[in-house]
Amino acid sequence: MNTASAPDRCPRCGAGFACGAAGPGACACSTLTLSAALQAQLRQQFDGCLCLPCLQLLAQAERDATGATA
Ligand SMILES: [Zn+2]
């Protein structure tokens, strides 16, 4: 029984996390503001959700990248 109820695992850092899509609560990514471009990039790079720390890191990195030039 190794395929029963396997927890979500972040494809970026390998940390275990709970995606809201599979749980009772809201998904962690719904609390973040991810741009459409970033979401598209993540879908291309990774298969599935990332953990909250990774999403926060990527969202902030994009903000820094786009905000610093203006
Ligand atoms: Zn992660």
PDB file of the backbone (N, CA, C, O) and the ligand in Angstrom, with CONECT records:
HET     ZN  A 101       1
ATOM      1  N   MET A   1       0.833  -1.190   0.000  1.00  0.00           N
ATOM      2  CA  MET A   1       0.000   0.000   0.000  1.00  0.00           C
ATOM      3  C   MET A   1       0.871   1.244   0.000  1.00  0.00           C
ATOM      4  O   MET A   1       0.854   2.042   0.938  1.00  0.00           O
ATOM      5  N   ASN A   2       1.599   1.381  -1.030  1.00  0.00           N
ATOM      6  CA  ASN A   2       2.462   2.555  -1.104  1.00  0.00           C
ATOM      7  C   ASN A   2       1.860   3.648  -1.976  1.00  0.00           C
ATOM      8  O   ASN A   2       2.434   4.732  -2.078  1.00  0.00           O
ATOM      9  N   THR A   3       0.741   3.395  -2.595  1.00  0.00           N
ATOM     10  CA  THR A   3       0.134   4.418  -3.434  1.00  0.00           C
ATOM     11  C   THR A   3      -1.116   5.011  -2.789  1.00  0.00           C
ATOM     12  O   THR A   3      -1.748   5.906  -3.350  1.00  0.00           O
ATOM     13  N   ALA A   4      -1.465   4.510  -1.615  1.00  0.00           N
ATOM     14  CA  ALA A   4      -2.671   4.997  -0.969  1.00  0.00           C
ATOM     15  C   ALA A   4      -2.405   6.289  -0.221  1.00  0.00           C
ATOM     16  O   ALA A   4      -1.516   6.351   0.629  1.00  0.00           O
ATOM     17  N   SER A   5      -3.160   7.297  -0.531  1.00  0.00           N
ATOM     18  CA  SER A   5      -3.097   8.577   0.155  1.00  0.00           C
ATOM     19  C   SER A   5      -1.667   9.083   0.315  1.00  0.00           C
ATOM     20  O   SER A   5      -1.247   9.416   1.423  1.00  0.00           O
ATOM     21  N   ALA A   6      -0.930   9.141  -0.766  1.00  0.00           N
ATOM     22  CA  ALA A   6       0.413   9.705  -0.698  1.00  0.00           C
ATOM     23  C   ALA A   6       0.308  11.212  -0.528  1.00  0.00           C
ATOM     24  O   ALA A   6      -0.473  11.861  -1.224  1.00  0.00           O
ATOM     25  N   PRO A   7       1.084  11.773   0.387  1.00  0.00           N
ATOM     26  CA  PRO A   7       1.034  13.218   0.599  1.00  0.00           C
ATOM     27  C   PRO A   7       1.647  13.956  -0.581  1.00  0.00           C
ATOM     28  O   PRO A   7       2.475  13.421  -1.318  1.00  0.00           O
ATOM     29  N   ASP A   8       1.213  15.197  -0.733  1.00  0.00           N
ATOM     30  CA  ASP A   8       1.796  16.004  -1.796  1.00  0.00           C
ATOM     31  C   ASP A   8       3.256  16.290  -1.473  1.00  0.00           C
ATOM     32  O   ASP A   8       3.630  16.502  -0.319  1.00  0.00           O
ATOM     33  N   ARG A   9       4.051  16.288  -2.502  1.00  0.00           N
ATOM     34  CA  ARG A   9       5.457  16.609  -2.294  1.00  0.00           C
ATOM     35  C   ARG A   9       5.865  17.666  -3.300  1.00  0.00           C
ATOM     36  O   ARG A   9       5.573  17.567  -4.492  1.00  0.00           O
ATOM     37  N   CYS A  10       6.549  18.681  -2.790  1.00  0.00           N
ATOM     38  CA  CYS A  10       6.956  19.789  -3.648  1.00  0.00           C
ATOM     39  C   CYS A  10       7.990  19.301  -4.669  1.00  0.00           C
ATOM     40  O   CYS A  10       9.028  18.761  -4.287  1.00  0.00           O
ATOM     41  N   PRO A  11       7.713  19.489  -5.969  1.00  0.00           N
ATOM     42  CA  PRO A  11       8.655  19.044  -6.995  1.00  0.00           C
ATOM     43  C   PRO A  11       9.896  19.922  -7.068  1.00  0.00           C
ATOM     44  O   PRO A  11      10.858  19.587  -7.759  1.00  0.00           O
ATOM     45  N   ARG A  12       9.876  21.042  -6.361  1.00  0.00           N
ATOM     46  CA  ARG A  12      11.006  21.971  -6.413  1.00  0.00           C
ATOM     47  C   ARG A  12      12.022  21.677  -5.316  1.00  0.00           C
ATOM     48  O   ARG A  12      13.220  21.596  -5.586  1.00  0.00           O
ATOM     49  N   CYS A  13      11.551  21.517  -4.080  1.00  0.00           N
ATOM     50  CA  CYS A  13      12.471  21.307  -2.972  1.00  0.00           C
ATOM     51  C   CYS A  13      12.275  19.946  -2.317  1.00  0.00           C
ATOM     52  O   CYS A  13      13.081  19.537  -1.481  1.00  0.00           O
ATOM     53  N   GLY A  14      11.217  19.247  -2.688  1.00  0.00           N
ATOM     54  CA  GLY A  14      11.002  17.908  -2.168  1.00  0.00           C
ATOM     55  C   GLY A  14      10.332  17.872  -0.813  1.00  0.00           C
ATOM     56  O   GLY A  14      10.155  16.796  -0.242  1.00  0.00           O
ATOM     57  N   ALA A  15       9.958  19.015  -0.290  1.00  0.00           N
ATOM     58  CA  ALA A  15       9.314  19.057   1.003  1.00  0.00           C
ATOM     59  C   ALA A  15       7.867  18.607   0.903  1.00  0.00           C
ATOM     60  O   ALA A  15       7.196  18.858  -0.098  1.00  0.00           O
ATOM     61  N   GLY A  16       7.402  17.956   1.926  1.00  0.00           N
ATOM     62  CA  GLY A  16       6.020  17.534   1.943  1.00  0.00           C
ATOM     63  C   GLY A  16       5.121  18.701   2.282  1.00  0.00           C
ATOM     64  O   GLY A  16       5.478  19.549   3.100  1.00  0.00           O
ATOM     65  N   PHE A  17       3.977  18.750   1.672  1.00  0.00           N
ATOM     66  CA  PHE A  17       3.023  19.816   1.979  1.00  0.00           C
ATOM     67  C   PHE A  17       1.646  19.320   1.609  1.00  0.00           C
ATOM     68  O   PHE A  17       1.490  18.292   0.951  1.00  0.00           O
ATOM     69  N   ALA A  18       0.647  20.072   2.047  1.00  0.00           N
ATOM     70  CA  ALA A  18      -0.728  19.695   1.751  1.00  0.00           C
ATOM     71  C   ALA A  18      -1.339  20.703   0.798  1.00  0.00           C
ATOM     72  O   ALA A  18      -1.509  21.874   1.137  1.00  0.00           O
ATOM     73  N   CYS A  19      -1.663  20.243  -0.385  1.00  0.00           N
ATOM     74  CA  CYS A  19      -2.314  21.135  -1.334  1.00  0.00           C
ATOM     75  C   CYS A  19      -3.790  21.227  -0.981  1.00  0.00           C
ATOM     76  O   CYS A  19      -4.439  20.223  -0.690  1.00  0.00           O
ATOM     77  N   GLY A  20      -4.303  22.441  -1.012  1.00  0.00           N
ATOM     78  CA  GLY A  20      -5.698  22.652  -0.639  1.00  0.00           C
ATOM     79  C   GLY A  20      -6.666  21.922  -1.547  1.00  0.00           C
ATOM     80  O   GLY A  20      -7.804  21.650  -1.166  1.00  0.00           O
ATOM     81  N   ALA A  21      -6.209  21.608  -2.747  1.00  0.00           N
ATOM     82  CA  ALA A  21      -7.085  20.936  -3.695  1.00  0.00           C
ATOM     83  C   ALA A  21      -7.455  19.542  -3.202  1.00  0.00           C
ATOM     84  O   ALA A  21      -8.492  18.995  -3.579  1.00  0.00           O
ATOM     85  N   ALA A  22      -6.597  18.973  -2.355  1.00  0.00           N
ATOM     86  CA  ALA A  22      -6.843  17.622  -1.869  1.00  0.00           C
ATOM     87  C   ALA A  22      -7.285  17.631  -0.408  1.00  0.00           C
ATOM     88  O   ALA A  22      -7.509  16.571   0.175  1.00  0.00           O
ATOM     89  N   GLY A  23      -7.412  18.803   0.179  1.00  0.00           N
ATOM     90  CA  GLY A  23      -7.767  18.885   1.588  1.00  0.00           C
ATOM     91  C   GLY A  23      -9.002  19.734   1.795  1.00  0.00           C
ATOM     92  O   GLY A  23      -9.585  20.248   0.840  1.00  0.00           O
ATOM     93  N   PRO A  24      -9.395  19.877   3.038  1.00  0.00           N
ATOM     94  CA  PRO A  24     -10.605  20.639   3.358  1.00  0.00           C
ATOM     95  C   PRO A  24     -10.401  22.150   3.284  1.00  0.00           C
ATOM     96  O   PRO A  24     -11.352  22.891   3.035  1.00  0.00           O
ATOM     97  N   GLY A  25      -9.188  22.604   3.495  1.00  0.00           N
ATOM     98  CA  GLY A  25      -8.930  24.039   3.530  1.00  0.00           C
ATOM     99  C   GLY A  25      -8.622  24.582   2.159  1.00  0.00           C
ATOM    100  O   GLY A  25      -8.539  23.845   1.176  1.00  0.00           O
ATOM    101  N   ALA A  26      -8.455  25.891   2.116  1.00  0.00           N
ATOM    102  CA  ALA A  26      -8.081  26.532   0.853  1.00  0.00           C
ATOM    103  C   ALA A  26      -6.630  26.220   0.528  1.00  0.00           C
ATOM    104  O   ALA A  26      -5.804  26.043   1.424  1.00  0.00           O
ATOM    105  N   CYS A  27      -6.332  26.157  -0.752  1.00  0.00           N
ATOM    106  CA  CYS A  27      -4.962  25.871  -1.152  1.00  0.00           C
ATOM    107  C   CYS A  27      -4.068  27.038  -0.745  1.00  0.00           C
ATOM    108  O   CYS A  27      -4.474  28.199  -0.799  1.00  0.00           O
ATOM    109  N   ALA A  28      -2.856  26.711  -0.341  1.00  0.00           N
ATOM    110  CA  ALA A  28      -1.923  27.741   0.103  1.00  0.00           C
ATOM    111  C   ALA A  28      -1.653  28.749  -0.997  1.00  0.00           C
ATOM    112  O   ALA A  28      -1.428  29.930  -0.734  1.00  0.00           O
ATOM    113  N   CYS A  29      -1.677  28.268  -2.241  1.00  0.00           N
ATOM    114  CA  CYS A  29      -1.361  29.177  -3.342  1.00  0.00           C
ATOM    115  C   CYS A  29      -2.453  30.221  -3.539  1.00  0.00           C
ATOM    116  O   CYS A  29      -2.230  31.227  -4.213  1.00  0.00           O
ATOM    117  N   SER A  30      -3.618  29.997  -2.967  1.00  0.00           N
ATOM    118  CA  SER A  30      -4.695  30.970  -3.123  1.00  0.00           C
ATOM    119  C   SER A  30      -4.467  32.185  -2.246  1.00  0.00           C
ATOM    120  O   SER A  30      -5.117  33.215  -2.423  1.00  0.00           O
ATOM    121  N   THR A  31      -3.542  32.067  -1.297  1.00  0.00           N
ATOM    122  CA  THR A  31      -3.245  33.186  -0.413  1.00  0.00           C
ATOM    123  C   THR A  31      -2.135  34.058  -0.994  1.00  0.00           C
ATOM    124  O   THR A  31      -1.807  35.107  -0.440  1.00  0.00           O
ATOM    125  N   LEU A  32      -1.559  33.618  -2.110  1.00  0.00           N
ATOM    126  CA  LEU A  32      -0.490  34.374  -2.737  1.00  0.00           C
ATOM    127  C   LEU A  32      -0.972  34.984  -4.033  1.00  0.00           C
ATOM    128  O   LEU A  32      -1.919  34.502  -4.653  1.00  0.00           O
ATOM    129  N   THR A  33      -0.306  36.051  -4.432  1.00  0.00           N
ATOM    130  CA  THR A  33      -0.635  36.657  -5.710  1.00  0.00           C
ATOM    131  C   THR A  33       0.432  36.281  -6.729  1.00  0.00           C
ATOM    132  O   THR A  33       1.506  36.879  -6.788  1.00  0.00           O
ATOM    133  N   LEU A  34       0.108  35.287  -7.518  1.00  0.00           N
ATOM    134  CA  LEU A  34       1.042  34.854  -8.539  1.00  0.00           C
ATOM    135  C   LEU A  34       0.590  35.390  -9.889  1.00  0.00           C
ATOM    136  O   LEU A  34      -0.573  35.252 -10.267  1.00  0.00           O
ATOM    137  N   SER A  35       1.495  35.984 -10.592  1.00  0.00           N
ATOM    138  CA  SER A  35       1.148  36.526 -11.901  1.00  0.00           C
ATOM    139  C   SER A  35       0.858  35.399 -12.871  1.00  0.00           C
ATOM    140  O   SER A  35       1.285  34.261 -12.674  1.00  0.00           O
ATOM    141  N   ALA A  36       0.126  35.733 -13.921  1.00  0.00           N
ATOM    142  CA  ALA A  36      -0.213  34.714 -14.914  1.00  0.00           C
ATOM    143  C   ALA A  36       1.044  34.151 -15.564  1.00  0.00           C
ATOM    144  O   ALA A  36       1.119  32.966 -15.891  1.00  0.00           O
ATOM    145  N   ALA A  37       2.029  35.030 -15.745  1.00  0.00           N
ATOM    146  CA  ALA A  37       3.275  34.590 -16.364  1.00  0.00           C
ATOM    147  C   ALA A  37       4.009  33.600 -15.466  1.00  0.00           C
ATOM    148  O   ALA A  37       4.567  32.607 -15.934  1.00  0.00           O
ATOM    149  N   LEU A  38       3.995  33.893 -14.165  1.00  0.00           N
ATOM    150  CA  LEU A  38       4.683  33.012 -13.228  1.00  0.00           C
ATOM    151  C   LEU A  38       3.956  31.670 -13.127  1.00  0.00           C
ATOM    152  O   LEU A  38       4.587  30.615 -13.064  1.00  0.00           O
ATOM    153  N   GLN A  39       2.652  31.723 -13.112  1.00  0.00           N
ATOM    154  CA  GLN A  39       1.889  30.475 -13.050  1.00  0.00           C
ATOM    155  C   GLN A  39       2.153  29.609 -14.272  1.00  0.00           C
ATOM    156  O   GLN A  39       2.302  28.392 -14.161  1.00  0.00           O
ATOM    157  N   ALA A  40       2.212  30.242 -15.434  1.00  0.00           N
ATOM    158  CA  ALA A  40       2.473  29.499 -16.663  1.00  0.00           C
ATOM    159  C   ALA A  40       3.870  28.889 -16.621  1.00  0.00           C
ATOM    160  O   ALA A  40       4.089  27.763 -17.068  1.00  0.00           O
ATOM    161  N   GLN A  41       4.810  29.661 -16.070  1.00  0.00           N
ATOM    162  CA  GLN A  41       6.180  29.166 -15.979  1.00  0.00           C
ATOM    163  C   GLN A  41       6.260  27.962 -15.049  1.00  0.00           C
ATOM    164  O   GLN A  41       6.944  26.983 -15.345  1.00  0.00           O
ATOM    165  N   LEU A  42       5.561  28.040 -13.931  1.00  0.00           N
ATOM    166  CA  LEU A  42       5.581  26.949 -12.971  1.00  0.00           C
ATOM    167  C   LEU A  42       4.942  25.701 -13.560  1.00  0.00           C
ATOM    168  O   LEU A  42       5.386  24.584 -13.294  1.00  0.00           O
ATOM    169  N   ARG A  43       3.904  25.892 -14.356  1.00  0.00           N
ATOM    170  CA  ARG A  43       3.245  24.735 -14.952  1.00  0.00           C
ATOM    171  C   ARG A  43       4.145  24.036 -15.963  1.00  0.00           C
ATOM    172  O   ARG A  43       4.071  22.824 -16.162  1.00  0.00           O
ATOM    173  N   GLN A  44       4.994  24.835 -16.591  1.00  0.00           N
ATOM    174  CA  GLN A  44       5.913  24.244 -17.555  1.00  0.00           C
ATOM    175  C   GLN A  44       7.057  23.529 -16.852  1.00  0.00           C
ATOM    176  O   GLN A  44       7.508  22.471 -17.290  1.00  0.00           O
ATOM    177  N   GLN A  45       7.520  24.122 -15.754  1.00  0.00           N
ATOM    178  CA  GLN A  45       8.693  23.578 -15.075  1.00  0.00           C
ATOM    179  C   GLN A  45       8.341  22.422 -14.158  1.00  0.00           C
ATOM    180  O   GLN A  45       9.091  21.452 -14.053  1.00  0.00           O
ATOM    181  N   PHE A  46       7.191  22.528 -13.491  1.00  0.00           N
ATOM    182  CA  PHE A  46       6.856  21.547 -12.480  1.00  0.00           C
ATOM    183  C   PHE A  46       5.520  20.896 -12.767  1.00  0.00           C
ATOM    184  O   PHE A  46       4.648  21.471 -13.419  1.00  0.00           O
ATOM    185  N   ASP A  47       5.383  19.684 -12.262  1.00  0.00           N
ATOM    186  CA  ASP A  47       4.141  18.966 -12.443  1.00  0.00           C
ATOM    187  C   ASP A  47       3.351  19.014 -11.142  1.00  0.00           C
ATOM    188  O   ASP A  47       3.564  18.201 -10.242  1.00  0.00           O
ATOM    189  N   GLY A  48       2.445  19.966 -11.056  1.00  0.00           N
ATOM    190  CA  GLY A  48       1.634  20.079  -9.863  1.00  0.00           C
ATOM    191  C   GLY A  48       1.993  21.268  -9.013  1.00  0.00           C
ATOM    192  O   GLY A  48       2.765  22.136  -9.420  1.00  0.00           O
ATOM    193  N   CYS A  49       1.425  21.297  -7.831  1.00  0.00           N
ATOM    194  CA  CYS A  49       1.594  22.416  -6.922  1.00  0.00           C
ATOM    195  C   CYS A  49       2.986  22.420  -6.299  1.00  0.00           C
ATOM    196  O   CYS A  49       3.659  21.392  -6.224  1.00  0.00           O
ATOM    197  N   LEU A  50       3.390  23.590  -5.861  1.00  0.00           N
ATOM    198  CA  LEU A  50       4.605  23.699  -5.067  1.00  0.00           C
ATOM    199  C   LEU A  50       4.216  23.996  -3.629  1.00  0.00           C
ATOM    200  O   LEU A  50       3.079  24.376  -3.350  1.00  0.00           O
ATOM    201  N   CYS A  51       5.176  23.819  -2.707  1.00  0.00           N
ATOM    202  CA  CYS A  51       4.888  24.112  -1.314  1.00  0.00           C
ATOM    203  C   CYS A  51       4.843  25.635  -1.117  1.00  0.00           C
ATOM    204  O   CYS A  51       5.338  26.397  -1.948  1.00  0.00           O
ATOM    205  N   LEU A  52       4.254  26.048  -0.027  1.00  0.00           N
ATOM    206  CA  LEU A  52       4.070  27.475   0.218  1.00  0.00           C
ATOM    207  C   LEU A  52       5.384  28.253   0.264  1.00  0.00           C
ATOM    208  O   LEU A  52       5.475  29.309  -0.362  1.00  0.00           O
ATOM    209  N   PRO A  53       6.412  27.772   0.983  1.00  0.00           N
ATOM    210  CA  PRO A  53       7.692  28.496   0.995  1.00  0.00           C
ATOM    211  C   PRO A  53       8.253  28.718  -0.402  1.00  0.00           C
ATOM    212  O   PRO A  53       8.779  29.793  -0.690  1.00  0.00           O
ATOM    213  N   CYS A  54       8.150  27.725  -1.271  1.00  0.00           N
ATOM    214  CA  CYS A  54       8.667  27.874  -2.627  1.00  0.00           C
ATOM    215  C   CYS A  54       7.838  28.892  -3.392  1.00  0.00           C
ATOM    216  O   CYS A  54       8.391  29.718  -4.118  1.00  0.00           O
ATOM    217  N   LEU A  55       6.525  28.845  -3.241  1.00  0.00           N
ATOM    218  CA  LEU A  55       5.665  29.798  -3.942  1.00  0.00           C
ATOM    219  C   LEU A  55       5.962  31.221  -3.483  1.00  0.00           C
ATOM    220  O   LEU A  55       6.012  32.144  -4.296  1.00  0.00           O
ATOM    221  N   GLN A  56       6.160  31.392  -2.179  1.00  0.00           N
ATOM    222  CA  GLN A  56       6.467  32.723  -1.646  1.00  0.00           C
ATOM    223  C   GLN A  56       7.791  33.214  -2.191  1.00  0.00           C
ATOM    224  O   GLN A  56       7.941  34.387  -2.535  1.00  0.00           O
ATOM    225  N   LEU A  57       8.764  32.292  -2.267  1.00  0.00           N
ATOM    226  CA  LEU A  57      10.086  32.653  -2.748  1.00  0.00           C
ATOM    227  C   LEU A  57      10.023  33.092  -4.205  1.00  0.00           C
ATOM    228  O   LEU A  57      10.613  34.104  -4.581  1.00  0.00           O
ATOM    229  N   LEU A  58       9.312  32.333  -5.014  1.00  0.00           N
ATOM    230  CA  LEU A  58       9.223  32.628  -6.440  1.00  0.00           C
ATOM    231  C   LEU A  58       8.432  33.904  -6.681  1.00  0.00           C
ATOM    232  O   LEU A  58       8.770  34.698  -7.559  1.00  0.00           O
ATOM    233  N   ALA A  59       7.384  34.095  -5.901  1.00  0.00           N
ATOM    234  CA  ALA A  59       6.567  35.295  -6.061  1.00  0.00           C
ATOM    235  C   ALA A  59       7.379  36.533  -5.710  1.00  0.00           C
ATOM    236  O   ALA A  59       7.286  37.557  -6.386  1.00  0.00           O
ATOM    237  N   GLN A  60       8.168  36.436  -4.656  1.00  0.00           N
ATOM    238  CA  GLN A  60       8.986  37.577  -4.252  1.00  0.00           C
ATOM    239  C   GLN A  60      10.104  37.818  -5.256  1.00  0.00           C
ATOM    240  O   GLN A  60      10.448  38.963  -5.550  1.00  0.00           O
ATOM    241  N   ALA A  61      10.669  36.736  -5.781  1.00  0.00           N
ATOM    242  CA  ALA A  61      11.741  36.868  -6.762  1.00  0.00           C
ATOM    243  C   ALA A  61      11.227  37.574  -8.007  1.00  0.00           C
ATOM    244  O   ALA A  61      11.918  38.407  -8.593  1.00  0.00           O
ATOM    245  N   GLU A  62      10.008  37.232  -8.402  1.00  0.00           N
ATOM    246  CA  GLU A  62       9.448  37.878  -9.590  1.00  0.00           C
ATOM    247  C   GLU A  62       9.170  39.347  -9.311  1.00  0.00           C
ATOM    248  O   GLU A  62       9.384  40.208 -10.164  1.00  0.00           O
ATOM    249  N   ARG A  63       8.689  39.620  -8.102  1.00  0.00           N
ATOM    250  CA  ARG A  63       8.438  41.012  -7.736  1.00  0.00           C
ATOM    251  C   ARG A  63       9.714  41.824  -7.793  1.00  0.00           C
ATOM    252  O   ARG A  63       9.732  42.939  -8.315  1.00  0.00           O
ATOM    253  N   ASP A  64      10.781  41.257  -7.253  1.00  0.00           N
ATOM    254  CA  ASP A  64      12.061  41.964  -7.263  1.00  0.00           C
ATOM    255  C   ASP A  64      12.531  42.184  -8.689  1.00  0.00           C
ATOM    256  O   ASP A  64      13.048  43.251  -9.020  1.00  0.00           O
ATOM    257  N   ALA A  65      12.354  41.187  -9.524  1.00  0.00           N
ATOM    258  CA  ALA A  65      12.840  41.260 -10.896  1.00  0.00           C
ATOM    259  C   ALA A  65      12.046  42.303 -11.697  1.00  0.00           C
ATOM    260  O   ALA A  65      12.614  43.047 -12.496  1.00  0.00           O
ATOM    261  N   THR A  66      10.740  42.344 -11.473  1.00  0.00           N
ATOM    262  CA  THR A  66       9.915  43.253 -12.257  1.00  0.00           C
ATOM    263  C   THR A  66       9.859  44.633 -11.633  1.00  0.00           C
ATOM    264  O   THR A  66       9.668  45.626 -12.335  1.00  0.00           O
ATOM    265  N   GLY A  67      10.025  44.704 -10.313  1.00  0.00           N
ATOM    266  CA  GLY A  67       9.881  45.985  -9.644  1.00  0.00           C
ATOM    267  C   GLY A  67      11.165  46.806  -9.670  1.00  0.00           C
ATOM    268  O   GLY A  67      11.119  48.036  -9.628  1.00  0.00           O
ATOM    269  N   ALA A  68      12.315  46.126  -9.739  1.00  0.00           N
ATOM    270  CA  ALA A  68      13.575  46.832  -9.652  1.00  0.00           C
ATOM    271  C   ALA A  68      13.882  47.625 -10.899  1.00  0.00           C
ATOM    272  O   ALA A  68      14.649  48.587 -10.863  1.00  0.00           O
ATOM    273  N   THR A  69      13.281  47.218 -12.008  1.00  0.00           N
ATOM    274  CA  THR A  69      13.596  47.887 -13.272  1.00  0.00           C
ATOM    275  C   THR A  69      12.809  49.170 -13.453  1.00  0.00           C
ATOM    276  O   THR A  69      13.190  50.037 -14.241  1.00  0.00           O
ATOM    277  N   ALA A  70      11.720  49.289 -12.729  1.00  0.00           N
ATOM    278  CA  ALA A  70      10.840  50.443 -12.950  1.00  0.00           C
ATOM    279  C   ALA A  70      11.352  51.681 -12.253  1.00  0.00           C
ATOM    280  O   ALA A  70      10.729  52.739 -12.338  1.00  0.00           O
TER     281      ALA A  70
HETATM  282 ZN    ZN A 101       8.914  23.593  -2.141  1.00  0.00          ZN2+
END
